[in-house]
C-alpha cells in the first residue's frame, strides 16, 4: 500500500473523516485542515478516476509525486488523499455505482466548498489535466473564485 501525502492532516482530522456520512461532511473536515494551514495554499489538479495514466492507482501515484515535489520546494500543499478512501466508503454505503452524475455530485458537494472557502490560492495542473472531467471542471472554476492556475511541465513528475 502506497503512503500518500497527508501534510497538515492531524489524527483528529483523520478520525473525523471516519465519522463522515456524506461528501459535505468530508468537505467540512477538509476545510478544518485548510483553516489550520499556513497561507498561501496550493492544490494539485489532475486525473484521478477519468483520464490520465489509465488507472486510479497510477493517477494517484503521479499526483502524490507532484504534491511531494511542490511541498519539497517549500509550497504549502493541500492534499485530499486522506479523504479518498472515505469518498469511496460514502459511495459504497449508498450502493451506487460510479456514474457521471455521482462524479458531478462529488465535485459540487466536496470540491466546490473547498474552492469557495478561499484558502486555496493556486491550482497546479498536471500535464494531462485536460483528460480529466474533474480537473477540467476545476480549471473552469478557478477564475470564478480567484484561484491562480499554474501548468506543471511535462517532465515535472515523469
PAKE-444309 format. One record per residue: residue in one letter; x negated, y, z negated of N, C-alpha, C, O in turn. Coordinates in nm, 3 decimals. Atoms other than C-alpha are relative to their C-alpha. Example, Ala and Ser with C-alpha at 12.3 -4.5 7.8 and 13.67 -1.06 7.14 Angstrom:
2
LUMGU   r      n_xx      n_yy      n_zz     ca_xx     ca_yy     ca_zz      c_xx      c_yy      c_zz      o_xx      o_yy      o_zz
LUMGU   A    -0.089    -0.119     0.000    -1.230    -0.450    -0.780    -0.090     0.120     0.000    -0.194     0.118    -0.066
LUMGU   S     0.082    -0.119     0.006    -1.367    -0.106    -0.714     0.077     0.109    -0.073     0.026     0.220    -0.090
***
This chain:
158
LUMGU   r      n_xx      n_yy      n_zz     ca_xx     ca_yy     ca_zz      c_xx      c_yy      c_zz      o_xx      o_yy      o_zz
LUMGU   X    -0.085    -0.119     0.000     0.000     0.000     0.000    -0.089     0.124     0.000    -0.182     0.137    -0.080
LUMGU   X     0.080    -0.121    -0.014    -0.138     0.334     0.104     0.033     0.101    -0.111     0.149     0.115    -0.150
LUMGU   X    -0.018    -0.104     0.100    -0.187     0.606    -0.155     0.024     0.131     0.075    -0.065     0.181     0.144
LUMGU   X    -0.033    -0.125    -0.069    -0.010     0.916    -0.027    -0.028     0.122    -0.085    -0.031     0.115    -0.208
LUMGU   X     0.025    -0.127     0.068    -0.082     1.277    -0.112     0.117     0.039    -0.087     0.232     0.038    -0.044
LUMGU   X    -0.104    -0.046     0.093     0.108     1.395    -0.415    -0.054     0.117    -0.082    -0.023     0.129    -0.200
LUMGU   X     0.055    -0.117     0.069    -0.082     1.714    -0.503     0.116     0.078    -0.061     0.217     0.101     0.005
LUMGU   X    -0.095    -0.086     0.072     0.115     1.918    -0.759     0.124    -0.073    -0.055     0.202    -0.011    -0.128
LUMGU   X    -0.112     0.075     0.056     0.371     1.642    -0.838    -0.043    -0.057    -0.135    -0.148    -0.119    -0.146
LUMGU   X     0.029     0.054     0.132     0.381     1.552    -1.209     0.079    -0.129    -0.022     0.167    -0.163     0.057
LUMGU   X    -0.075     0.121     0.034     0.502     1.231    -1.371     0.147     0.034    -0.026     0.236    -0.046     0.006
LUMGU   X    -0.138    -0.043     0.026     0.812     1.425    -1.480     0.077     0.019     0.131     0.193    -0.020     0.142
LUMGU   X    -0.064    -0.018    -0.130     0.887     1.522    -1.120     0.034    -0.135     0.062     0.145    -0.156     0.112
LUMGU   X    -0.021     0.132    -0.060     0.845     1.163    -1.002     0.112    -0.075    -0.072     0.191    -0.144    -0.009
LUMGU   X    -0.108     0.063     0.076     1.071     1.039    -1.283     0.136     0.059     0.038     0.236    -0.013     0.046
LUMGU   X    -0.126    -0.066    -0.039     1.336     1.294    -1.182     0.046    -0.049     0.138     0.166    -0.061     0.163
LUMGU   X    -0.036     0.054    -0.132     1.324     1.165    -0.823     0.074    -0.132    -0.015     0.170    -0.159     0.058
LUMGU   X    -0.061     0.132     0.018     1.415     0.819    -0.950     0.146     0.009    -0.045     0.223    -0.085    -0.026
LUMGU   X    -0.138    -0.019     0.047     1.736     0.961    -1.101     0.088     0.066     0.107     0.210     0.070     0.092
LUMGU   X    -0.075    -0.071    -0.104     1.839     1.148    -0.784     0.099    -0.094     0.069     0.068    -0.208     0.101
LUMGU   X    -0.106     0.079    -0.062     2.165     1.028    -0.632     0.022     0.034     0.147     0.086    -0.042     0.220
LUMGU   X    -0.024    -0.043    -0.138     2.158     1.218    -0.302    -0.113     0.093     0.047    -0.204     0.126    -0.030
LUMGU   X     0.105    -0.085    -0.058     1.948     1.438    -0.072    -0.012     0.133    -0.075    -0.123     0.185    -0.093
LUMGU   X     0.002    -0.128     0.071     2.047     1.756    -0.262    -0.073    -0.013    -0.133    -0.150     0.075    -0.172
LUMGU   X     0.072     0.023     0.126     1.926     1.608    -0.593    -0.150    -0.007     0.026    -0.230     0.050    -0.049
LUMGU   X     0.142     0.012    -0.035     1.595     1.519    -0.425    -0.059     0.137     0.032    -0.171     0.167    -0.008
LUMGU   X     0.046    -0.135    -0.035     1.566     1.873    -0.286    -0.022     0.083    -0.126    -0.118     0.159    -0.134
LUMGU   X     0.014    -0.078     0.123     1.620     2.020    -0.633    -0.129    -0.035    -0.074    -0.194     0.054    -0.129
LUMGU   X     0.126     0.041     0.063     1.327     1.818    -0.770    -0.118     0.058     0.079    -0.213     0.110     0.020
LUMGU   X     0.108    -0.053    -0.084     1.107     1.920    -0.476    -0.016     0.151    -0.022    -0.128     0.202    -0.021
LUMGU   X     0.005    -0.144     0.025     1.196     2.286    -0.542    -0.068     0.030    -0.134    -0.137     0.130    -0.148
LUMGU   X     0.070    -0.016     0.128     1.078     2.244    -0.903    -0.151    -0.010     0.021    -0.228     0.063    -0.042
LUMGU   X     0.143     0.013    -0.031     0.742     2.130    -0.762    -0.050     0.128     0.068    -0.155     0.181     0.032
LUMGU   X     0.038    -0.123    -0.069     0.729     2.431    -0.527    -0.014     0.116    -0.098    -0.108     0.195    -0.089
LUMGU   X     0.003    -0.110     0.097     0.806     2.666    -0.817    -0.124    -0.003    -0.088    -0.170     0.101    -0.136
LUMGU   X     0.118     0.015     0.086     0.509     2.528    -1.011    -0.132     0.017     0.075    -0.238     0.023     0.013
LUMGU   X     0.123    -0.007    -0.081     0.261     2.560    -0.723    -0.050     0.143     0.017     0.028     0.238     0.015
LUMGU   X     0.054    -0.132    -0.035     0.024     2.850    -0.656     0.034     0.035     0.145     0.045    -0.053     0.231
LUMGU   X    -0.027    -0.048    -0.135     0.101     3.062    -0.351    -0.133     0.030     0.070    -0.233     0.047     0.001
LUMGU   X    -0.105     0.041    -0.094     0.067     3.058    -0.055     0.007    -0.151     0.014    -0.089    -0.222    -0.017
LUMGU   X    -0.022     0.143    -0.012     0.210     2.714     0.018     0.020    -0.038     0.146     0.095     0.026     0.219
LUMGU   X    -0.015     0.053    -0.135     0.177     2.516     0.339     0.061    -0.139    -0.002     0.057    -0.209    -0.103
LUMGU   X    -0.062     0.131    -0.015     0.356     2.208     0.466    -0.033    -0.051     0.140    -0.026     0.025     0.236
LUMGU   X     0.028     0.058    -0.130     0.259     1.971     0.748     0.131    -0.047     0.061     0.213    -0.109    -0.006
LUMGU   X    -0.120     0.042    -0.072     0.528     1.912     1.009    -0.042    -0.086     0.118    -0.131    -0.052     0.195
LUMGU   X     0.030     0.090    -0.110     0.524     1.623     1.249     0.093    -0.119    -0.006     0.179    -0.128    -0.094
LUMGU   X    -0.089     0.115    -0.008     0.689     1.297     1.344    -0.009    -0.090    -0.123    -0.118    -0.114    -0.176
LUMGU   X    -0.005     0.105     0.101     0.800     1.052     1.075     0.081    -0.116     0.057     0.027    -0.222     0.088
LUMGU   X    -0.086     0.111    -0.045     1.098     0.847     1.191     0.020    -0.002     0.151     0.055    -0.105     0.207
LUMGU   X    -0.012    -0.003    -0.146     1.109     0.962     1.554    -0.128     0.056     0.061    -0.187     0.150     0.007
LUMGU   X     0.116    -0.052    -0.074     0.822     1.011     1.800    -0.134    -0.036    -0.063    -0.145    -0.126    -0.146
LUMGU   X     0.133     0.015     0.058     0.454     1.034     1.724    -0.070    -0.129     0.034    -0.071    -0.172     0.150
LUMGU   X     0.087     0.116    -0.017     0.237     0.726     1.673     0.076    -0.131     0.020     0.015    -0.236     0.039
LUMGU   X    -0.078     0.119    -0.032     0.524     0.481     1.720     0.056    -0.076    -0.118     0.139    -0.165    -0.099
LUMGU   X    -0.059     0.065     0.118     0.595     0.372     1.361    -0.001     0.099    -0.115    -0.084     0.190    -0.120
LUMGU   X    -0.006    -0.087     0.117     0.693     0.539     1.035    -0.133    -0.006    -0.075    -0.185     0.097    -0.118
LUMGU   X     0.125     0.016     0.076     0.381     0.396     0.866    -0.115     0.076     0.065    -0.190     0.146    -0.003
LUMGU   X     0.109    -0.068    -0.071     0.142     0.525     1.134     0.019     0.152    -0.005    -0.078     0.226    -0.022
LUMGU   X    -0.026    -0.144     0.006     0.311     0.866     1.138    -0.029     0.057    -0.138    -0.088     0.164    -0.150
LUMGU   X     0.025    -0.047     0.136     0.299     0.898     0.759    -0.150     0.003    -0.030    -0.198     0.095    -0.096
LUMGU   X     0.145     0.003     0.022    -0.069     0.798     0.756    -0.068     0.120     0.066    -0.157     0.181     0.007
LUMGU   X     0.056    -0.115    -0.073    -0.150     1.067     1.015     0.032     0.131    -0.074    -0.054     0.217    -0.089
LUMGU   X    -0.041    -0.120     0.074     0.048     1.330     0.823    -0.078     0.011    -0.131    -0.121     0.120    -0.170
LUMGU   X     0.074     0.003     0.126    -0.122     1.225     0.500    -0.144     0.048     0.019    -0.196     0.124    -0.063
LUMGU   X     0.138    -0.045    -0.028    -0.468     1.273     0.654    -0.005     0.151     0.022    -0.098     0.217    -0.022
LUMGU   X    -0.004    -0.145    -0.025    -0.368     1.622     0.771     0.019     0.077    -0.131    -0.047     0.178    -0.153
LUMGU   X    -0.022    -0.066     0.129    -0.237     1.717     0.425    -0.128     0.001    -0.081    -0.168     0.104    -0.136
LUMGU   X     0.123     0.010     0.080    -0.554     1.593     0.256    -0.111     0.089     0.057    -0.187     0.149    -0.018
LUMGU   X     0.104    -0.082    -0.062    -0.778     1.771     0.507     0.027     0.149    -0.027    -0.066     0.223    -0.059
LUMGU   X    -0.035    -0.140     0.027    -0.592     2.103     0.466    -0.021     0.032    -0.149    -0.069     0.139    -0.184
LUMGU   X     0.020    -0.016     0.144    -0.597     2.056     0.087    -0.150     0.015    -0.030    -0.190     0.098    -0.112
LUMGU   X     0.145    -0.007     0.019    -0.975     1.996     0.104    -0.057     0.133     0.047    -0.161     0.177    -0.002
LUMGU   X     0.041    -0.133    -0.048    -1.004     2.327     0.293     0.043     0.110    -0.096     0.017     0.228    -0.072
LUMGU   X    -0.039    -0.098     0.102    -0.857     2.496    -0.015     0.142     0.052     0.014     0.180     0.147    -0.056
LUMGU   X    -0.138    -0.045    -0.017    -0.499     2.534     0.104     0.091    -0.072    -0.099     0.070    -0.189    -0.131
LUMGU   X    -0.099     0.059     0.090    -0.207     2.474    -0.135     0.104    -0.073     0.087     0.189    -0.010     0.150
LUMGU   X    -0.086     0.078    -0.089    -0.027     2.191     0.043     0.110    -0.070    -0.078     0.085    -0.141    -0.176
LUMGU   X    -0.115     0.070     0.057     0.321     2.072    -0.047     0.025    -0.125     0.083     0.026    -0.121     0.206
LUMGU   X    -0.028     0.127    -0.066     0.393     1.709     0.033     0.132    -0.056    -0.048     0.162    -0.054    -0.167
LUMGU   X    -0.126     0.065     0.036     0.731     1.539     0.043    -0.019    -0.151    -0.020     0.079    -0.223    -0.043
LUMGU   X     0.024     0.144     0.010     0.564     1.196     0.021     0.059    -0.065    -0.126     0.116    -0.173    -0.115
LUMGU   X    -0.058     0.066     0.117     0.670     1.127    -0.341     0.151    -0.023     0.014     0.206    -0.111    -0.051
LUMGU   X    -0.145     0.014    -0.019     1.032     1.169    -0.225     0.036    -0.103     0.107     0.152    -0.146     0.114
LUMGU   X    -0.032     0.086    -0.114     1.004     0.938     0.080     0.072    -0.129    -0.040     0.176    -0.161     0.017
LUMGU   X    -0.063     0.125     0.041     1.085     0.610    -0.097     0.140     0.024    -0.054     0.230    -0.058    -0.037
LUMGU   X    -0.132    -0.033     0.057     1.375     0.782    -0.274     0.098     0.042     0.108     0.219     0.019     0.095
LUMGU   X    -0.086    -0.030    -0.115     1.509     0.917     0.055     0.055    -0.131     0.056     0.175    -0.142     0.081
LUMGU   X    -0.046     0.130    -0.052     1.522     0.558     0.182     0.091    -0.070    -0.100     0.186    -0.138    -0.061
LUMGU   X    -0.086     0.060     0.104     1.671     0.443    -0.152     0.141     0.058     0.007     0.239    -0.016     0.001
LUMGU   X    -0.130    -0.067    -0.009     1.952     0.701    -0.124     0.076    -0.049     0.124     0.195    -0.077     0.117
LUMGU   X    -0.062     0.047    -0.123     2.019     0.594     0.235     0.051    -0.144    -0.017     0.165    -0.175     0.018
LUMGU   X    -0.040     0.140     0.018     2.025     0.224     0.144     0.115    -0.015    -0.098     0.198    -0.104    -0.083
LUMGU   X    -0.107     0.006     0.100     2.252     0.290    -0.154     0.136     0.032     0.061     0.239    -0.017     0.016
LUMGU   X    -0.125    -0.034    -0.066     2.512     0.438     0.076     0.031    -0.098     0.113     0.132    -0.086     0.183
LUMGU   X    -0.017     0.108    -0.098     2.471     0.134     0.304     0.024     0.051     0.142     0.099    -0.010     0.218
LUMGU   X    -0.011    -0.052    -0.135     2.444     0.347     0.614    -0.128    -0.036     0.076    -0.237    -0.040     0.019
LUMGU   X     0.120     0.019    -0.081     2.213     0.267     0.897    -0.056     0.138     0.032     0.013     0.239     0.018
LUMGU   X     0.064    -0.127    -0.032     1.967     0.536     1.005     0.052     0.048     0.135     0.016    -0.007     0.239
LUMGU   X    -0.063    -0.052    -0.121     2.167     0.738     1.258    -0.047     0.143     0.023    -0.101     0.207    -0.068
LUMGU   X     0.032    -0.142    -0.022     2.109     1.075     1.425     0.078     0.092    -0.096     0.025     0.195    -0.139
LUMGU   X    -0.080    -0.080     0.093     2.390     1.210     1.202    -0.062     0.002    -0.139    -0.067     0.105    -0.205
LUMGU   X     0.064     0.010     0.130     2.216     1.085     0.890    -0.132     0.078    -0.001    -0.164     0.145    -0.100
LUMGU   X     0.124    -0.076    -0.013     1.886     1.231     1.010     0.029     0.150    -0.014    -0.046     0.222    -0.080
LUMGU   X    -0.036    -0.142     0.007     2.058     1.571     1.052     0.042     0.037    -0.142     0.010     0.146    -0.189
LUMGU   X    -0.037    -0.026     0.140     2.209     1.544     0.702    -0.125     0.014    -0.087    -0.130     0.100    -0.175
LUMGU   X     0.126    -0.010     0.074     1.857     1.483     0.566    -0.063     0.137     0.022    -0.111     0.199    -0.073
LUMGU   X     0.056    -0.132    -0.031     1.736     1.798     0.742     0.079     0.109    -0.070     0.021     0.199    -0.131
LUMGU   X    -0.086    -0.106     0.056     2.034     2.006     0.624     0.002     0.000    -0.153     0.006     0.107    -0.214
LUMGU   X    -0.020     0.011     0.145     2.054     1.877     0.265    -0.130    -0.012    -0.080    -0.131     0.016    -0.200
LUMGU   X     0.128     0.012     0.070     1.687     1.812     0.180    -0.100     0.105     0.050    -0.150     0.185    -0.030
LUMGU   X     0.106    -0.089    -0.052     1.452     2.006     0.410     0.042     0.146     0.006    -0.039     0.234    -0.026
LUMGU   X    -0.042    -0.140    -0.011     1.661     2.321     0.468    -0.008     0.075    -0.134    -0.058     0.188    -0.136
LUMGU   X     0.016    -0.072     0.127     1.685     2.410     0.095    -0.145     0.030    -0.035    -0.175     0.132    -0.097
LUMGU   X     0.143    -0.025     0.026     1.305     2.376     0.073    -0.048     0.121     0.079    -0.124     0.203     0.028
LUMGU   X     0.040    -0.112    -0.085     1.260     2.620     0.362     0.065     0.130    -0.049     0.000     0.233    -0.060
LUMGU   X    -0.074    -0.120     0.044     1.530     2.861     0.240    -0.052     0.053    -0.134    -0.041     0.172    -0.161
LUMGU   X     0.051    -0.039     0.132     1.372     2.866    -0.107    -0.106     0.111     0.012    -0.115     0.198    -0.074
LUMGU   X     0.094    -0.108    -0.028     1.094     3.081     0.040    -0.142    -0.021    -0.049    -0.230     0.060    -0.021
LUMGU   X     0.134     0.023     0.053     0.793     2.929    -0.135    -0.097    -0.048     0.108    -0.216    -0.017     0.103
LUMGU   X     0.086     0.048    -0.109     0.662     2.756     0.179    -0.017     0.114     0.099     0.081     0.165     0.155
LUMGU   X     0.026    -0.115    -0.086     0.494     3.025     0.386    -0.056    -0.039     0.136    -0.055     0.042     0.229
LUMGU   X     0.061     0.044    -0.126     0.328     2.817     0.661     0.035    -0.145     0.028     0.026    -0.231    -0.060
LUMGU   X    -0.011     0.137    -0.049     0.414     2.507     0.862    -0.122    -0.027     0.087    -0.156     0.053     0.174
LUMGU   X     0.112     0.044    -0.083     0.113     2.324     1.008     0.054    -0.114     0.086     0.084    -0.222     0.036
LUMGU   X    -0.058     0.099    -0.091     0.235     2.136     1.315    -0.106    -0.094     0.056    -0.206    -0.051     0.114
LUMGU   X     0.087     0.101    -0.060     0.066     1.811     1.412     0.012     0.009     0.152     0.115     0.055     0.202
LUMGU   X    -0.001    -0.016    -0.146    -0.024     1.794     1.785     0.122    -0.062     0.069     0.165    -0.011     0.173
LUMGU   X    -0.113     0.066    -0.068     0.266     1.558     1.868     0.136     0.038    -0.061     0.232    -0.038    -0.052
LUMGU   X    -0.123    -0.042     0.067     0.531     1.756     1.678     0.121     0.002     0.092     0.233    -0.023     0.047
LUMGU   X    -0.114    -0.013    -0.092     0.745     1.801     1.992     0.075    -0.131     0.019     0.191    -0.130     0.061
LUMGU   X    -0.065     0.130    -0.017     0.821     1.426     1.997     0.094    -0.033    -0.116     0.162    -0.136    -0.114
LUMGU   X    -0.080     0.024     0.120     0.998     1.455     1.661     0.121     0.092    -0.006     0.109     0.214     0.010
LUMGU   X    -0.122    -0.080     0.018     1.358     1.568     1.614    -0.015     0.093    -0.120     0.015     0.212    -0.111
LUMGU   X     0.012    -0.080     0.121     1.285     1.686     1.259    -0.102     0.112     0.011    -0.076     0.224    -0.032
LUMGU   X     0.103    -0.103    -0.015     0.964     1.871     1.343     0.045     0.109     0.098     0.015     0.226     0.077
LUMGU   X    -0.053    -0.098    -0.094     1.134     2.040     1.640     0.101     0.091    -0.071     0.103     0.212    -0.050
LUMGU   X    -0.096    -0.075     0.080     1.414     2.145     1.404    -0.073     0.097    -0.095    -0.034     0.213    -0.106
LUMGU   X     0.077    -0.087     0.089     1.157     2.281     1.153    -0.064     0.115     0.078    -0.070     0.228     0.029
LUMGU   X     0.059    -0.102    -0.087     0.987     2.468     1.439     0.102     0.109     0.031     0.068     0.228     0.034
LUMGU   X    -0.107    -0.097    -0.028     1.322     2.633     1.523     0.038     0.079    -0.125     0.069     0.198    -0.116
LUMGU   X    -0.040    -0.066     0.126     1.398     2.713     1.156    -0.103     0.101    -0.049    -0.068     0.204    -0.106
LUMGU   X     0.109    -0.079     0.059     1.058     2.864     1.069     0.016     0.152     0.016     0.009     0.225    -0.083
LUMGU   X    -0.010    -0.147    -0.014     1.106     3.212     1.222     0.120     0.060    -0.074     0.115     0.174    -0.120
LUMGU   X    -0.120    -0.050     0.069     1.454     3.245     1.067    -0.028     0.028    -0.146     0.036     0.114    -0.206
LUMGU   X     0.026    -0.010     0.143     1.304     3.210     0.719    -0.139     0.061    -0.027    -0.188     0.055    -0.140
LUMGU   X     0.127    -0.069     0.019     0.977     3.397     0.776    -0.118    -0.092    -0.025    -0.216    -0.052    -0.089
LUMGU   X     0.109     0.096     0.019     0.759     3.085     0.782    -0.092     0.004     0.122    -0.047    -0.011     0.236
LUMGU   X     0.100    -0.003    -0.106     0.437     3.113     0.985    -0.014    -0.139     0.061    -0.005    -0.240    -0.009
LUMGU   X     0.023     0.127    -0.069     0.376     2.842     1.247    -0.146    -0.007     0.044    -0.194     0.080     0.117
LUMGU   X     0.139     0.023    -0.039     0.021     2.706     1.285    -0.005    -0.135     0.071     0.053    -0.233     0.024
LUMGU   X     0.007     0.123    -0.080    -0.059     2.445     1.550    -0.139    -0.062    -0.017    -0.240    -0.005     0.023
LUMGU   X     0.128     0.068     0.024    -0.327     2.196     1.448    -0.057    -0.054     0.132     0.019    -0.101     0.217
LUMGU   X     0.061     0.049    -0.124    -0.576     2.099     1.722     0.014    -0.152     0.014     0.032    -0.223    -0.085
LUMGU   X    -0.018     0.142    -0.030    -0.552     1.758     1.890    -0.094    -0.090    -0.081    -0.057    -0.201    -0.119
LUMGU   X     0.098     0.084     0.070    -0.864     1.632     1.712     0.002     0.021    -0.152    -0.090    -0.024    -0.221
LUMGU   X     0.000    -0.035     0.142    -0.760     1.754     1.364    -0.002    -0.123    -0.089    -0.077    -0.127    -0.186
LUMGU   X    -0.002     0.122     0.082    -0.678     1.409     1.224    -0.030    -0.125     0.079    -0.024    -0.235     0.024
LUMGU   X     0.036     0.115    -0.081    -0.777     1.182     1.510     0.118    -0.086     0.039     0.101    -0.187     0.108
***
